[in-house]
Structure formats: structure tokens, C-alpha cells
């Protein structure tokens, strides 16, 4: 009679190799022409980042600004893709060296990337209008060729069930998955097998998504349970991977393209971990053997830690160590590197 622990180990290992083969088969990194750095002299940077919500903060720094004339001020603006309209954010006063540092938060927590892609510093007099009207001294914009895909990553992905962007979707589902795995392990420790099997089903369906082949009632209680948003962790991963590939292929700046390419490693790591969670969760949800459930519960906790580390460690030292061991940064960090705007000096 085969040993049950050995059998469960073969199931786990087989699932990992199958999933690894699938990624190796489908992963596509398109060829692109070698380009140089963006032309011009960079004299500052503006970053879309998170405060109360996703990308609801703009952080601006600039150097080499000359003092404004009498009755004039330096003003910071967000500008729409077409340059037709903008949003006045505030005035800045350069220090003795000509440097400024400025942070602005969207009061309602709305995603700034959904509307704006350009940042400008201008010298103005009088009241602020609807867009810059004076002399522009610093300006920059996100790469227009790849902007649509970057917005899908960080602002809105229409193919998700509720229009959530892919990277925030990954972050949320990875958080939920880790919590569900913890509850599953605690249930197994206390011999609560029904709860353990139910949580295993929830993990499978959270990873798979409502359109997935394995989205089902795995524990046989007559209900299909999914604590996520129904889109599924793996579909979000495939979307992030595809979007990063298109950014790499279409970006007009080489450094920008390489930032997108660097997303491949953490997303693939997240997918491998999620595939393990799905396949192992299916085993647990159907198992009647306490030893198997206890054994696999610990492996599920570890794998969900990997999912969260690859997505966004959020400063957690243990999760950061997982990334450090693999010499990679998180999907979120790599994606947010794509919403940093180089501010170019404009000759006066």
C-alpha cells in the first residue's frame, strides 16, 4: 500500500512541474528595436504613488530652477494626455540652490493616472487658470505608446470583473489568500476538517477565477465559495504579464522598456506559487485523511506567503527576505516604476 505522505508529495511536485511547463510554453517576450535614452536634459522627477488609495498622490522634485520674477510664481500642474486641460496643484518656491520638493494628494482618493499623464512646472502671474498659461520650465509625460497598458496595470483593467486594475487586483487577492491559508492551518491544528476543506476550496476558487476550469464545489457541500472578486489571481497574473510585454514592445524609451521587462520575474513567481496553491488546495478540499490535510496546510501557508511577496511585501521583513533570496523586486514596485515622469528642462 503506498504511503499517503509520499503520494501527496508527488501530487504537489507534479503540479508544480506541469504549471512550470505551461508558463515556459506560453511566456512570450517580444523582440524590440534597441533605443537610446529619452532625448533632453532631465532636471527632476514626478511620481504617481499611493496614499489613501491607488495612485492618488503626486510627488514632484526638480532642480536648477531660477527664481521667478517680481509678481510671478512657479506652479505645478497635472495635464491630460492631449494637453487640452489640466489641474493646478499648487505653487512652489525654489530654495537657494534652485531645488523644489512638492507633494499633492487627491482629496477624494481618486486615481490620478486615470485622467492625467503629464506633469508641468510653469512660471505664472495672476490667478491660476485651467491649465498652464505662462512659461513652462519643466515638463514630462508618461510614454504615450504604452500608456494604455500601464493604465490597465494600475488604473483600470476592463476585463476584470469590476474593472479593477491588474496590480491592485493581485495585491488584494494575495492578501486574502494568505489569510485563508492561515485559517485553514489553524483549523487543521484543531482537527476541524470541515473548515479546513472549505478554506481549501476557497483558495482554489480565489486563484482560479469564476471562468476557470477548476472553479467548482471541491469539498462537496453543495456550494461554490470564493472569497475573492471572482476574477481570479491567475487571470490577473496573465493580464499583468501580457500588459508588461506590450509595454516592453511599444515603449519608446529603452530604460522604460526594461522596467516593464523586469516585471516578468515576480509575476511568474506569483503564478507558480498560485498554481501550487490551486493544485494542493484541490487535494485538501477532497481529502479525508487528517495527516494529509495537516501536512499540506503548512505548505499552503508558505505558498500564499510567496504569492504576497511576489505581489507586494508592504515592508514585511519576512516577505522582503523571500524576494531578496530570489534577487527580485515585487510586481507592485516594478509596475510603479512605470509611472515616474522624468521632468525635462525647457529652455527659456
C-alpha positions in Angstrom: 0.0 0.0 0.0 1.6 3.4 -1.0 2.5 5.8 1.7 0.0 8.7 1.9 2.6 11.3 2.6 4.7 10.2 -0.3 1.6 10.3 -2.6 0.7 13.8 -1.5 4.3 14.9 -2.1 4.1 13.5 -5.7 0.9 15.4 -6.3 2.5 18.7 -5.2 5.6 18.2 -7.2 3.8 17.1 -10.3 1.5 20.1 -10.1 4.5 22.5 -9.9 6.2 20.9 -12.9 3.0 20.9 -15.0 2.4 24.6 -14.2 6.1 25.5 -14.9 5.9 23.8 -18.2 2.7 25.8 -19.1 4.4 29.1 -18.3 7.5 28.2 -20.2 5.4 27.3 -23.2 3.2 30.4 -23.2 5.6 33.1 -21.9 6.3 35.5 -24.7 8.9 38.2 -24.7 8.7 40.1 -27.9 11.6 41.5 -29.8 12.0 45.2 -29.9 14.5 47.6 -31.5 17.2 48.9 -29.3 16.6 52.6 -28.5 18.5 55.2 -26.6 17.5 57.1 -23.6 14.9 59.8 -23.9 16.4 62.9 -25.5 16.8 66.1 -23.5 18.1 67.0 -20.1 16.3 65.6 -17.1 16.1 68.0 -14.2 13.5 66.5 -12.0 11.0 63.7 -11.5 7.3 63.3 -10.7 5.9 60.1 -9.4 2.4 58.8 -9.2 2.1 56.9 -6.0 -0.3 55.6 -3.3 -1.6 57.5 -0.3 -5.2 56.8 0.8 -5.9 54.8 -2.3 -4.2 53.7 -5.5 -2.1 56.4 -7.3 -3.9 59.3 -5.5 -0.6 61.1 -4.7 1.9 63.0 -6.9 5.4 63.6 -5.6 7.5 66.2 -7.5 11.1 67.1 -7.2 13.1 69.4 -9.5 16.5 71.1 -9.6 18.1 74.1 -11.3 15.1 76.3 -11.2 15.8 80.1 -11.4 14.0 82.5 -9.2 10.7 83.8 -10.6 10.4 87.5 -11.4 8.5 90.1 -9.5 4.9 89.1 -9.2 5.5 85.7 -10.6 5.4 82.2 -9.1 6.3 78.6 -10.0 3.2 76.5 -10.4 2.8 72.7 -10.5 0.3 71.2 -12.9 -1.2 67.8 -13.9 -2.1 67.8 -17.6 -4.3 65.4 -19.6 -3.0 63.2 -22.4 -3.9 65.7 -25.1 -2.7 68.8 -23.3 -6.1 70.5 -23.6 -6.9 70.6 -19.9 -5.0 70.5 -16.6 -5.2 70.7 -12.9 -3.4 73.3 -10.8 -1.8 71.6 -7.8 0.0 74.5 -6.0 2.8 77.0 -6.0 6.4 76.1 -5.1 9.4 78.3 -4.2 12.8 77.1 -5.2 15.5 77.1 -2.4 18.8 78.8 -2.8 20.1 76.0 -5.0 17.1 76.1 -7.3 15.5 72.8 -5.9 11.9 72.2 -5.1 10.1 69.2 -3.4 6.3 69.1 -3.6 3.6 66.5 -2.7 0.0 66.7 -3.6 -2.8 64.3 -2.6 -6.1 63.9 -4.4 -8.7 64.9 -1.8 -11.2 62.1 -2.8 -8.5 59.4 -3.2 -9.2 59.2 -6.9 -6.6 57.5 -9.2 -4.7 60.3 -10.9 -3.4 58.1 -13.7 -6.9 57.6 -14.9 -7.1 61.1 -16.2 -3.6 62.6 -16.3 -0.3 61.6 -17.8 1.7 64.9 -17.9 3.3 67.0 -15.2 4.5 70.6 -15.8 6.1 73.3 -13.8 5.5 76.8 -15.2 6.1 80.4 -14.2 2.9 82.3 -13.9 1.4 85.5 -12.7 -2.1 86.2 -11.5 -4.7 83.6 -10.7 -4.3 80.0 -11.8 -6.4 79.0 -14.8 -7.5 75.7 -16.2 -4.0 74.8 -17.5 -0.6 76.3 -17.7 -0.6 79.7 -19.5 2.8 81.1 -18.7 6.3 80.0 -19.4 6.9 76.2 -19.0 10.3 75.5 -17.3 9.9 71.7 -16.6 7.7 69.2 -18.2 7.4 65.5 -18.8 4.9 62.8 -19.7 4.4 59.1 -19.4 5.3 57.2 -22.6 2.3 57.7 -24.8 2.8 54.5 -26.9 2.5 52.2 -23.8 0.2 54.4 -21.7 -3.0 52.3 -22.3 -1.3 49.2 -21.0 0.1 51.0 -18.0 -3.3 52.2 -17.1 -4.6 48.7 -17.3 -2.0 47.6 -14.8 -2.5 50.5 -12.3 -5.7 52.3 -13.0 -8.4 50.1 -14.6 -8.4 46.7 -16.4 -11.8 46.5 -18.1 -11.6 42.7 -18.3 -11.6 42.3 -14.6 -15.0 41.6 -13.0 -15.3 45.0 -11.5 -12.8 47.0 -13.7 -10.1 46.7 -11.0 -6.6 47.3 -12.4 -4.4 44.2 -12.6 -1.7 45.0 -10.0 -4.1 46.2 -7.3 -6.2 43.1 -8.0 -3.2 40.9 -7.4 -2.4 42.7 -4.2 -5.9 42.3 -2.8 -6.3 38.6 -3.7 -2.8 37.7 -2.4 -3.8 39.3 1.0 -7.0 37.3 1.1 -5.2 34.1 0.1 -2.7 34.4 2.9 -5.5 34.9 5.4 -7.5 32.0 4.2 -4.4 29.7 4.3 -3.8 30.8 7.9 -7.4 29.9 8.9 -7.0 26.6 7.1 -3.9 25.7 9.0 -5.5 26.7 12.4 -8.5 24.5 11.5 -6.2 21.6 10.8 -4.3 22.1 14.0 -7.6 21.9 15.9 -8.9 18.9 13.9 -11.7 21.0 12.3 -11.6 19.1 9.0 -14.8 20.6 7.5 -13.4 24.1 7.9 -10.0 23.1 6.5 -11.6 21.6 3.4 -13.9 24.6 3.0 -11.0 27.0 3.2 -9.1 24.9 0.7 -11.9 25.2 -1.8 -12.0 28.9 -1.3 -8.3 29.1 -2.0 -8.7 27.1 -5.2 -11.5 29.3 -6.5 -9.8 32.6 -5.5 -6.8 31.5 -7.5 -8.7 30.1 -10.5 -11.4 32.7 -11.0 -15.1 32.2 -12.0 -14.2 31.4 -15.6 -11.5 28.9 -14.7 -11.6 25.2 -15.4 -11.2 24.3 -11.7 -13.7 26.8 -10.3 -16.0 24.4 -8.5 -17.6 22.9 -5.4 -14.4 21.0 -4.4 -15.5 19.9 -0.9 -18.9 18.6 -2.0 -21.0 20.7 0.3 -23.3 22.0 -2.4 -21.8 25.5 -2.5 -19.1 27.1 -4.6 -17.2 29.5 -2.3 -14.8 32.3 -3.4 -13.7 35.0 -1.0 -12.1 37.0 -3.9 -13.7 39.2 -6.5 -14.4 36.3 -8.9 -11.8 37.4 -11.5 -9.1 35.1 -10.0 -5.5 35.5 -9.1 -4.2 33.6 -12.1 -6.2 35.7 -14.7 -4.8 38.9 -13.0 -1.3 37.4 -13.4 -1.8 36.6 -17.0 -3.1 40.1 -17.6 -0.1 41.7 -15.8 2.3 39.6 -17.8 0.7 40.4 -21.1 0.5 44.1 -20.3 4.1 44.2 -19.3 5.1 42.5 -22.5 3.2 45.1 -24.6 4.7 47.9 -22.7 8.2 46.4 -23.4 7.4 46.0 -27.1 5.9 49.5 -27.6 7.8 51.8 -25.2 9.8 54.5 -27.0 12.5 54.7 -24.2 14.9 51.8 -23.6 15.1 52.3 -19.8 11.4 52.4 -19.5 11.0 49.2 -21.6 13.5 47.4 -19.4 11.4 48.4 -16.3 8.5 46.7 -17.9 10.5 43.6 -18.8 11.6 43.3 -15.1 8.0 42.6 -14.1 8.3 39.2 -15.8 10.2 37.6 -12.9 7.9 38.5 -9.9 4.7 37.8 -11.9 6.0 34.4 -13.0 7.0 33.6 -9.4 3.5 34.6 -8.2 1.9 32.4 -10.9 4.0 29.4 -9.9 3.1 29.9 -6.3 -0.6 30.3 -7.1 -0.6 27.2 -9.3 0.8 25.2 -6.4 -2.0 26.7 -4.1 -4.7 25.7 -6.6 -3.5 22.2 -7.1 -2.7 21.5 -3.5 -6.0 23.1 -2.4 -7.9 20.7 -4.6 -6.2 17.8 -2.8 -7.0 19.2 0.6 -10.6 20.0 -0.2 -11.3 16.4 -1.2 -9.2 14.6 1.4 -10.5 12.5 4.3 -7.1 11.8 5.7 -6.1 14.1 8.7 -2.4 13.5 8.1 -2.6 14.7 4.5 -4.6 17.8 5.5 -2.2 18.7 8.3 0.8 18.3 6.1 -0.5 20.3 3.1 -1.9 23.1 5.3 1.6 24.2 6.1 2.7 24.1 2.5 -0.3 26.3 1.5 0.6 28.9 4.1 4.1 29.0 2.7 2.9 29.3 -0.9 0.5 32.1 -0.1 3.4 33.9 1.5 5.2 33.6 -1.8 2.2 35.0 -3.7 2.1 38.1 -1.4 5.8 38.6 -1.5 5.9 38.5 -5.3 2.9 40.9 -5.5 3.7 43.4 -2.7 5.5 42.7 0.5 4.4 46.0 2.0 7.5 46.3 4.1 7.1 42.9 5.8 10.7 41.7 6.6 9.9 38.0 6.1 8.3 38.7 2.7 11.2 41.0 1.7 13.6 38.2 2.5 11.8 35.9 0.1 12.4 38.4 -2.7 15.9 39.0 -1.6 16.7 35.3 -1.8 15.5 35.3 -5.4 17.1 38.6 -6.3 13.9 40.3 -7.5 11.6 43.1 -6.6 7.9 42.9 -6.3 5.4 43.2 -9.1 4.0 46.4 -7.5 7.4 48.0 -7.2 8.2 47.3 -10.8 4.8 48.5 -12.0 5.0 51.8 -10.1 8.4 52.4 -11.7 6.4 52.8 -14.9 4.6 55.9 -13.5 7.6 58.0 -12.8 7.8 61.0 -15.1 11.2 62.5 -16.0 10.9 66.3 -15.9 12.8 67.8 -18.7 14.4 71.3 -18.7 12.7 73.7 -21.1 15.0 76.4 -22.4 13.9 79.9 -21.6 
